Amino acid sequence: MFDMHKIGIAIVASVTVAVGTPAHAASFNNGDFGTGDFKGWTTAGNTDVVSSQFNPQPTNGAPYEAQLTSYDSGGVYKVDTSPSDLETQLGLPTSSLQSQGLNVLSGSGIAQTVALNAGQRVVFDYDFLTNEPAGTANGVTYNDFAFFQTSSDTGYTSPLQVIASVAGSKFNNTTSAPDFNIDTGFQNYSFTAPTSGNYTIKVGVTNVGPGSNGGNSDSFSSGILATNFTVAEPVPEPAFTPGILSVFAVGAVLRYHRSRKQK
């Protein structure tokens, strides 16, 4: 004779094990730049925290945004933002900026390290802005781009991802940000951690054109507004599947023994 009470406990236990205990929620330090500065962040190049006064607005109305530009307001490149220096300051893989097949002159970026469990996602909003016309002059392509890259203390290194570019993005003629003519509007970017570890998240923008690293041969500028850096939990999997299978297994056993009694 089966004890249905014990069977019920077993089913609940199997479902509980299947669901598991949620991982500790990680978070960015000052991920929305609410302090009005870069507290918690590493910066390189031309960076500033600005109020969300430009059109369009971030998705959740964040009051502040990081503004990274590839060309400062005075029209002079900062020597410490050459591609190699930018890679060193942010911890980017060596020569990763030039690996895009473009002549990168300079750039700016920000970085922060955050603890992630496998499957957790880094999510943020960004708006790519420019006054550069896409094209080629003297055999050199004008194609400023914004990028994302991350690496962990457990040995994971992602490739440098171009998340927006002058030649590859769709633009609106609606930006009110000074020094820029067009922008993409706010987009959402997401990265999923393949393994658990401490990940350094790096976002930046580059200036691409004729000339040499740190040179002043390109008078066009691009930038990126970024905010709402958050850590999201993994997309739920069918966690109850093992529990459901247990229910079906118990049901099958009961039907089997019932059929034996009827014989």
Secondary structure, 3 states (H helix, E strand, C coil): CCCHHHHHHHHHHHHHHHHCCCCCCCCCCCCCCCCCCCCCCEEECEEEEEECCCCCCCCCCCCEEEEEECCCCCCCCCHHHCHHHHHHHHCCCCCCCHHHCCCEEEEEEEEEEEEECCCCEEEEEEEEEECCCCEEECCEEECCEEEEEEEECCCCECCCEEEEECCCCCCECCCCCCCCCEECCCEEEEEECCCCEEEEEEEEEEEECCCCCCCCCCCCCEEEEEEEEEEECCCCCCCCHHHHHHHHHHHHHHHHHHHHHHC
